[in-house]
Amino acid sequence: MGAMAKTELSIKVGAAIRKARKQRGLVMRHIAEHNDTDVAAVGNWETGRNLPKTENLLKTAAFLRVDPVALGQGQVIFLDDAGPVADAEIVTDAGPLPAGSMDIEVLGAAVGGDDGDFTFNGEPAGYVQRPPGVRNLPKVFALHVLSDSMVPRYEPGDLIYCGGRDAVPGDHVVIETFPEENERNGKAFIKKLVKRTAGELVVEQYNPAKTLTFNRYAIKHVWRVIPLKELLGY
C-alpha cells in the first residue's frame, strides 16, 4: 500500500473510530484501557496519524460493537445486538450561550518546526470573546494550537486561553523561551507541568509521549492554560 493510500485509509479509519466512540457515549480513555494502550495512541488513530495494527483494530471493533471488516475500511456498521446509539453529542446544558466582550487578544504565532510547537511573531492576530469564567480576570490572552504534540488533549486549530494564577504541577502550560542568537523571537511550547526545581522545569507531552526538561534560565514566560470548566465559570 502506497504512503498516500495508507494516509487516506488512516484518516477514514480514525474518523470511523471517533464516530463510533462518540455514538457509544465513550471517551478515548475507555478504548485505551480496553486495548491496554495509552490515550495518546488512540488519539493518533482517531486523527489519522497512525493506522491501528490489526490486533488493536479488532479489539476496538469488539469494544465498540461494530463490524470489524467495515471499520477496517473506514465505515461504521453497528452490530444488530448492540442497542441504541447516540445521534448527537451533548456538550453543554440547555440555555443561552454566554456572551462576553470581544477583548481577549489572540497572539499571532508561526509554526515552530520540530523543536518547538510555535513561535510568537510579535503581532496580535485579532480578538476573541471573553468567557464568563474569566470576566474579571486581568492579563488573559488566547492562542491557536499549531502542533499536534498534545493530541488528544489539544488538537491543531484549538483555541486556548492563558492567564490567571501561577501554574502548578498538573496544569497545562505555555512555555516561551528566550530567543537564540540571531533570532527575533523565542520558541514556545504547550506541555503539561510535572515539577519545578531551582534550575529546571520538567514537563510532559502526549504525542509522542515523553518527558522534557527546560533550563529555567532559558525560559522567558510560563503561562497556565485555563481549563474549560474554569472558562465557563464552573
Residue frames as qw, qx, qy, qz and C-alpha x, y, z in Angstrom:
[[0.000, 0.888, 0.460, 0.000, 0.00, 0.00, 0.00],
 [0.413, 0.506, -0.025, 0.757, 1.43, 3.38, -1.00],
 [0.242, -0.155, -0.467, 0.836, 2.06, 6.14, 1.52],
 [0.290, -0.076, -0.120, -0.947, -0.77, 8.29, 0.12],
 [0.635, -0.252, -0.604, -0.410, -3.26, 5.39, 0.17],
 [0.532, -0.240, -0.692, 0.424, -2.22, 4.48, 3.71],
 [0.051, -0.062, -0.290, 0.954, -2.70, 8.08, 4.87],
 [0.469, -0.146, -0.305, -0.816, -6.16, 8.27, 3.31],
 [0.677, -0.264, -0.676, -0.123, -7.16, 4.95, 4.91],
 [0.386, -0.137, -0.600, 0.687, -5.75, 6.05, 8.28],
 [0.180, -0.035, 0.102, -0.978, -7.91, 9.19, 8.17],
 [0.620, -0.181, -0.454, -0.613, -11.03, 7.21, 7.21],
 [0.656, -0.219, -0.704, 0.162, -10.48, 4.54, 9.88],
 [0.245, -0.060, -0.480, 0.840, -9.69, 7.18, 12.50],
 [0.352, -0.113, -0.061, -0.927, -12.85, 9.12, 11.69],
 [0.691, -0.216, -0.585, -0.366, -14.87, 5.91, 11.91],
 [0.533, -0.178, -0.685, 0.463, -13.43, 5.02, 15.32],
 [0.022, -0.015, -0.296, 0.955, -14.14, 8.53, 16.59],
 [0.504, -0.165, -0.301, -0.793, -17.70, 8.45, 15.25],
 [0.705, -0.236, -0.659, -0.115, -18.47, 5.05, 16.78],
 [0.412, -0.104, -0.607, 0.672, -16.90, 6.02, 20.10],
 [0.148, -0.041, 0.169, -0.974, -18.91, 9.20, 20.39],
 [0.623, -0.183, -0.396, -0.650, -22.15, 7.47, 19.45],
 [0.685, -0.225, -0.676, 0.152, -21.46, 4.96, 22.20],
 [0.404, -0.868, -0.032, -0.286, -21.01, 7.84, 24.64],
 [0.873, -0.292, -0.036, 0.390, -17.41, 6.88, 25.39],
 [0.010, -0.943, 0.304, 0.135, -14.12, 8.78, 25.72],
 [0.608, 0.582, -0.537, 0.046, -10.73, 7.76, 24.32],
 [0.214, -0.502, 0.748, -0.378, -9.60, 6.57, 27.74],
 [0.835, -0.002, 0.398, -0.381, -12.18, 3.75, 27.61],
 [0.858, 0.481, -0.178, -0.037, -10.72, 2.40, 24.35],
 [0.253, 0.682, -0.621, 0.292, -7.17, 2.81, 25.67],
 [0.485, -0.381, 0.668, -0.416, -7.94, 0.85, 28.83],
 [0.916, 0.173, 0.241, -0.272, -9.69, -1.92, 26.90],
 [0.795, 0.557, -0.213, 0.113, -6.78, -2.26, 24.44],
 [0.773, -0.502, 0.050, 0.384, -4.15, -1.91, 27.19],
 [0.540, 0.376, 0.121, 0.743, -2.58, 1.06, 25.45],
 [0.200, -0.393, -0.293, 0.849, -2.32, 4.78, 26.18],
 [0.298, 0.781, 0.418, -0.355, -4.72, 7.59, 25.32],
 [0.039, 0.698, -0.380, -0.606, -2.19, 9.24, 23.03],
 [0.202, -0.077, 0.892, 0.397, -2.14, 6.14, 20.82],
 [0.258, 0.604, 0.751, -0.062, -5.93, 6.23, 20.48],
 [0.112, 0.839, 0.073, -0.527, -5.69, 9.94, 19.71],
 [0.090, -0.466, 0.654, 0.589, -3.22, 9.16, 16.93],
 [0.244, 0.266, 0.903, 0.232, -5.65, 6.62, 15.45],
 [0.194, 0.755, 0.577, -0.245, -8.60, 8.99, 15.57],
 [0.087, 0.834, -0.126, -0.530, -6.71, 11.85, 13.92],
 [0.839, 0.543, 0.029, -0.002, -5.36, 9.55, 11.21],
 [0.033, -0.833, 0.552, 0.027, -1.76, 9.98, 12.22],
 [0.094, -0.314, 0.945, 0.021, -1.32, 6.23, 12.73],
 [0.744, -0.032, -0.445, -0.498, -3.31, 3.26, 11.44],
 [0.659, -0.433, 0.520, -0.327, -4.05, 0.81, 14.29],
 [0.056, 0.292, -0.942, -0.158, -2.50, -2.61, 13.95],
 [0.546, -0.164, -0.682, -0.459, -4.90, -5.45, 13.11],
 [0.415, -0.267, -0.788, 0.368, -4.95, -6.66, 16.73],
 [0.020, -0.272, -0.366, 0.890, -5.91, -3.20, 18.01],
 [0.371, 0.012, -0.373, -0.850, -8.45, -2.71, 15.23],
 [0.533, -0.237, -0.783, -0.216, -10.19, -5.97, 16.14],
 [0.313, -0.311, -0.673, 0.594, -10.13, -5.14, 19.86],
 [0.109, 0.180, 0.097, -0.973, -11.54, -1.68, 19.18],
 [0.456, -0.092, -0.559, -0.686, -14.29, -3.03, 16.92],
 [0.492, -0.304, -0.812, 0.073, -15.29, -5.61, 19.55],
 [0.204, -0.297, -0.515, 0.778, -15.33, -2.97, 22.29],
 [0.241, 0.216, -0.045, -0.945, -17.41, -0.54, 20.22],
 [0.517, 0.318, 0.773, -0.186, -19.59, -3.43, 18.97],
 [0.489, 0.686, -0.154, -0.516, -19.17, -2.58, 15.31],
 [0.939, 0.319, 0.109, 0.062, -18.38, -4.71, 12.28],
 [0.557, -0.584, 0.345, 0.479, -14.57, -5.12, 12.21],
 [0.566, 0.252, 0.542, 0.567, -14.31, -5.51, 8.42],
 [0.142, 0.878, 0.348, 0.297, -16.29, -2.31, 7.85],
 [0.392, -0.891, 0.061, 0.221, -14.24, -0.47, 10.47],
 [0.639, -0.286, 0.438, 0.563, -11.04, -1.50, 8.68],
 [0.385, 0.454, 0.520, 0.613, -12.44, 0.19, 5.57],
 [0.073, 0.010, -0.115, 0.991, -13.35, 3.38, 7.40],
 [0.463, -0.361, -0.440, -0.680, -17.06, 2.62, 7.81],
 [0.234, -0.134, 0.710, -0.650, -19.25, 2.22, 10.87],
 [0.634, -0.189, -0.574, -0.483, -21.78, -0.62, 10.94],
 [0.403, -0.369, 0.598, -0.587, -23.20, -1.22, 14.41],
 [0.144, -0.013, -0.989, -0.039, -23.94, -4.83, 15.28],
 [0.441, -0.431, -0.554, -0.560, -27.61, -5.79, 15.46],
 [0.653, -0.540, -0.521, 0.103, -27.48, -6.64, 19.16],
 [0.447, 0.156, -0.279, 0.836, -25.56, -3.52, 20.12],
 [0.156, -0.701, -0.543, 0.436, -28.53, -1.49, 21.33],
 [0.239, 0.932, 0.245, 0.117, -29.34, 2.15, 20.54],
 [0.594, -0.035, -0.007, 0.804, -26.59, 4.65, 19.78],
 [0.053, -0.718, -0.230, 0.655, -26.50, 8.40, 20.18],
 [0.508, 0.698, 0.380, 0.332, -27.37, 10.65, 17.26],
 [0.138, 0.858, -0.104, 0.483, -25.72, 13.70, 18.82],
 [0.606, -0.079, -0.491, 0.620, -23.15, 14.59, 21.45],
 [0.287, -0.905, -0.242, -0.202, -24.47, 16.83, 24.23],
 [0.608, 0.198, -0.305, 0.706, -21.63, 19.07, 25.39],
 [0.019, -0.169, 0.317, -0.933, -23.46, 21.79, 27.37],
 [0.126, 0.471, 0.769, -0.414, -26.61, 22.19, 29.38],
 [0.177, 0.680, 0.565, 0.432, -29.57, 23.78, 27.63],
 [0.213, -0.834, -0.243, 0.447, -29.71, 27.55, 27.83],
 [0.387, 0.920, -0.040, 0.043, -28.46, 30.68, 26.12],
 [0.789, 0.177, -0.151, 0.568, -24.78, 30.76, 25.28],
 [0.396, -0.744, -0.142, 0.518, -22.80, 33.17, 27.45],
 [0.467, 0.773, 0.117, 0.414, -21.77, 36.40, 25.81],
 [0.552, -0.635, -0.029, 0.540, -18.75, 38.49, 26.68],
 [0.154, 0.906, -0.176, -0.352, -16.74, 41.39, 25.36],
 [0.869, 0.418, 0.014, 0.264, -14.54, 40.77, 22.35],
 [0.069, -0.942, 0.295, -0.146, -11.47, 41.93, 24.23],
 [0.800, -0.389, 0.415, 0.192, -9.22, 38.87, 24.58],
 [0.274, 0.769, -0.476, -0.327, -6.17, 39.34, 22.38],
 [0.973, 0.118, 0.179, 0.090, -5.13, 36.39, 20.22],
 [0.281, -0.725, 0.484, 0.401, -1.35, 36.39, 19.93],
 [0.724, 0.593, -0.277, -0.217, -0.01, 35.78, 16.46],
 [0.642, -0.434, 0.624, 0.104, 2.14, 32.69, 16.08],
 [0.597, 0.542, -0.508, -0.303, 4.03, 30.77, 13.45],
 [0.992, -0.086, -0.096, -0.007, 4.74, 27.04, 13.32],
 [0.311, -0.838, 0.447, 0.027, 7.99, 26.46, 15.15],
 [0.536, 0.491, -0.683, -0.065, 9.22, 23.28, 13.48],
 [0.787, -0.093, -0.608, 0.043, 10.31, 20.01, 15.05],
 [0.484, -0.045, -0.569, 0.664, 11.93, 21.59, 18.09],
 [0.100, 0.158, 0.369, -0.910, 9.11, 23.97, 19.03],
 [0.279, 0.550, 0.777, -0.125, 5.33, 23.96, 18.91],
 [0.300, 0.840, 0.318, 0.321, 5.27, 27.52, 17.59],
 [0.407, -0.104, -0.162, 0.893, 6.89, 30.95, 17.90],
 [0.069, 0.836, 0.398, -0.371, 5.17, 34.20, 18.74],
 [0.536, 0.457, 0.299, 0.643, 5.51, 36.62, 15.85],
 [0.263, -0.199, -0.216, 0.919, 5.10, 39.72, 17.99],
 [0.256, -0.086, -0.265, -0.926, 1.83, 40.80, 16.40],
 [0.476, 0.190, 0.658, -0.552, -1.75, 40.35, 17.68],
 [0.060, 0.104, 0.856, 0.503, -3.83, 38.25, 15.28],
 [0.366, -0.448, -0.465, -0.670, -7.18, 39.58, 16.44],
 [0.284, -0.218, 0.566, -0.743, -9.60, 39.42, 19.36],
 [0.419, -0.244, -0.846, -0.221, -12.00, 36.78, 20.67],
 [0.534, -0.627, -0.209, -0.527, -14.87, 36.77, 23.12],
 [0.041, -0.414, 0.711, -0.567, -14.17, 36.78, 26.84],
 [0.522, -0.277, -0.800, -0.103, -15.65, 33.65, 28.50],
 [0.484, -0.737, -0.160, -0.443, -17.84, 34.24, 31.59],
 [0.850, -0.423, -0.207, 0.237, -15.48, 32.47, 33.99],
 [0.588, -0.120, -0.018, 0.800, -12.69, 34.98, 33.36],
 [0.087, 0.874, 0.390, 0.278, -14.94, 38.04, 33.16],
 [0.249, -0.961, 0.090, -0.078, -12.90, 39.95, 35.74],
 [0.836, -0.299, 0.222, 0.402, -9.54, 38.26, 35.26],
 [0.171, 0.906, -0.253, -0.293, -6.80, 40.62, 34.01],
 [0.006, -0.637, 0.728, 0.252, -3.98, 39.71, 31.63],
 [0.739, 0.152, 0.653, -0.058, -5.69, 36.89, 29.76],
 [0.301, 0.555, -0.488, -0.603, -4.74, 36.12, 26.18],
 [0.892, 0.205, 0.343, -0.211, -5.56, 33.40, 23.65],
 [0.062, -0.508, 0.749, 0.421, -3.58, 31.24, 21.25],
 [0.888, 0.269, -0.123, -0.352, -4.38, 28.86, 18.45],
 [0.719, -0.342, 0.588, 0.139, -2.69, 25.47, 18.83],
 [0.477, 0.687, -0.405, -0.370, -0.49, 24.80, 15.81],
 [0.209, 0.397, -0.893, -0.030, 1.21, 21.49, 16.59],
 [0.829, -0.206, -0.373, -0.361, -0.04, 18.01, 17.42],
 [0.334, 0.337, -0.756, 0.451, 2.34, 17.43, 20.34],
 [0.252, -0.070, 0.664, -0.701, -0.52, 17.47, 22.86],
 [0.709, -0.022, -0.417, -0.568, -3.07, 15.37, 20.96],
 [0.073, -0.561, -0.722, -0.397, -5.53, 14.16, 22.22],
 [0.214, -0.605, -0.477, 0.600, -5.80, 16.95, 24.82],
 [0.173, 0.754, -0.022, -0.634, -5.29, 19.78, 22.32],
 [0.703, 0.409, 0.503, 0.294, -5.76, 19.44, 18.57],
 [0.293, -0.049, 0.283, 0.912, -4.20, 21.70, 15.94],
 [0.133, -0.464, -0.467, -0.741, -6.57, 24.64, 15.46],
 [0.454, -0.650, -0.590, 0.154, -7.90, 24.58, 19.03],
 [0.002, 0.743, -0.105, 0.661, -8.21, 27.95, 20.76],
 [0.649, -0.372, -0.534, 0.395, -6.74, 28.05, 24.26],
 [0.165, -0.905, -0.001, -0.393, -6.86, 30.81, 26.86],
 [0.685, 0.028, -0.446, 0.576, -3.87, 31.54, 29.09],
 [0.054, -0.578, 0.204, -0.789, -3.54, 33.50, 32.31],
 [0.743, -0.573, -0.205, -0.280, -4.82, 33.60, 35.85],
 [0.657, -0.692, 0.301, 0.001, -2.87, 32.14, 38.76],
 [0.038, 0.645, -0.750, -0.142, 0.66, 30.80, 38.54],
 [0.816, 0.147, -0.497, -0.255, 0.95, 27.30, 37.14],
 [0.546, -0.469, 0.645, -0.256, 1.33, 24.34, 39.49],
 [0.047, -0.204, 0.954, 0.213, 2.20, 20.70, 38.72],
 [0.320, 0.409, 0.845, -0.128, -0.66, 19.10, 36.82],
 [0.329, 0.772, 0.144, -0.524, -1.55, 22.27, 34.90],
 [0.685, 0.450, 0.353, 0.452, -1.14, 22.53, 31.15],
 [0.247, -0.778, 0.051, 0.576, 1.18, 25.42, 30.33],
 [0.618, 0.744, 0.040, 0.251, 2.57, 27.50, 27.50],
 [0.645, -0.540, 0.151, 0.520, 6.33, 27.97, 27.84],
 [0.477, 0.867, -0.036, 0.139, 8.09, 30.74, 25.95],
 [0.788, -0.264, 0.054, 0.554, 11.88, 30.59, 25.77],
 [0.082, -0.813, 0.176, 0.549, 14.28, 33.45, 25.18],
 [0.714, 0.682, -0.114, -0.104, 15.38, 33.95, 21.55],
 [0.837, -0.172, 0.238, 0.461, 18.54, 32.22, 20.49],
 [0.254, -0.514, 0.301, 0.763, 21.32, 34.14, 18.77],
 [0.040, 0.111, -0.577, -0.808, 20.15, 35.81, 15.55],
 [0.135, -0.496, -0.831, -0.211, 16.51, 35.08, 16.35],
 [0.182, -0.418, -0.012, -0.890, 13.92, 37.76, 16.98],
 [0.713, -0.354, 0.105, -0.596, 11.51, 35.58, 18.94],
 [0.198, -0.320, 0.909, -0.181, 11.97, 32.53, 21.11],
 [0.406, -0.122, -0.838, -0.344, 10.21, 29.24, 20.61],
 [0.530, -0.225, 0.362, -0.733, 7.07, 28.38, 22.54],
 [0.291, 0.023, -0.955, -0.056, 5.73, 25.02, 23.70],
 [0.697, -0.327, 0.006, -0.638, 2.44, 23.63, 25.01],
 [0.472, 0.147, -0.846, 0.197, 3.07, 20.97, 27.65],
 [0.699, -0.614, -0.296, -0.216, 1.85, 19.58, 30.99],
 [0.015, -0.720, 0.524, -0.455, 3.81, 20.77, 34.02],
 [0.816, -0.149, -0.547, 0.111, 5.28, 17.95, 36.10],
 [0.622, -0.656, -0.206, 0.374, 7.53, 19.81, 38.55],
 [0.231, 0.900, -0.190, 0.317, 9.78, 22.81, 39.06],
 [0.787, -0.333, -0.163, 0.494, 13.25, 22.74, 40.59],
 [0.264, -0.777, 0.055, 0.568, 15.73, 25.52, 41.22],
 [0.120, -0.492, 0.540, 0.672, 17.26, 25.10, 37.78],
 [0.016, -0.033, -0.869, -0.494, 14.78, 23.11, 35.70],
 [0.634, 0.161, 0.175, -0.736, 11.20, 22.88, 34.54],
 [0.150, -0.048, 0.975, 0.159, 10.08, 19.29, 33.96],
 [0.604, 0.287, 0.059, -0.741, 7.09, 18.80, 31.63],
 [0.446, 0.058, 0.878, 0.164, 5.46, 16.05, 29.62],
 [0.447, 0.307, -0.310, -0.781, 3.79, 15.84, 26.24],
 [0.765, 0.111, 0.519, -0.365, 1.32, 13.31, 24.87],
 [0.824, 0.496, 0.275, 0.007, 2.24, 12.85, 21.22],
 [0.749, -0.056, -0.659, 0.043, 4.66, 11.18, 21.23],
 [0.664, -0.733, -0.104, -0.106, 4.51, 10.57, 24.97],
 [0.712, 0.164, -0.321, 0.602, 7.72, 11.74, 26.62],
 [0.433, -0.823, -0.193, 0.312, 9.15, 13.87, 29.40],
 [0.496, 0.637, -0.014, 0.590, 11.08, 17.06, 28.59],
 [0.537, -0.610, -0.230, 0.535, 13.32, 19.27, 30.72],
 [0.291, 0.842, 0.095, 0.445, 13.82, 23.03, 30.25],
 [0.488, -0.018, -0.328, 0.809, 16.59, 25.13, 31.74],
 [0.134, -0.807, -0.500, 0.283, 14.85, 27.67, 33.99],
 [0.223, -0.618, 0.127, 0.743, 17.25, 30.37, 32.85],
 [0.136, 0.025, 0.676, 0.724, 16.27, 29.83, 29.20],
 [0.016, -0.627, -0.772, -0.103, 12.58, 30.43, 29.95],
 [0.024, 0.260, 0.053, 0.964, 11.09, 33.86, 29.37],
 [0.542, -0.162, 0.172, -0.807, 7.50, 33.14, 30.45],
 [0.105, -0.148, -0.983, -0.001, 5.35, 30.28, 31.74],
 [0.467, -0.083, 0.017, -0.880, 1.59, 30.76, 31.39],
 [0.361, 0.124, 0.880, -0.282, -1.11, 28.47, 32.69],
 [0.251, -0.171, -0.682, -0.665, -3.68, 27.21, 30.17],
 [0.438, -0.055, 0.419, -0.794, -7.08, 27.95, 31.71],
 [0.156, 0.148, 0.975, 0.052, -9.25, 24.78, 31.84],
 [0.191, -0.361, -0.611, -0.678, -12.61, 24.75, 30.05],
 [0.401, -0.629, -0.662, 0.075, -14.65, 24.41, 33.25],
 [0.338, -0.502, -0.221, 0.765, -12.98, 27.49, 34.68],
 [0.055, 0.033, 0.394, 0.917, -13.59, 29.43, 31.47],
 [0.325, -0.453, -0.655, -0.510, -17.28, 28.58, 31.72],
 [0.302, -0.495, 0.276, -0.767, -17.42, 29.57, 35.39],
 [0.857, -0.276, -0.389, -0.196, -17.97, 26.09, 36.83]]
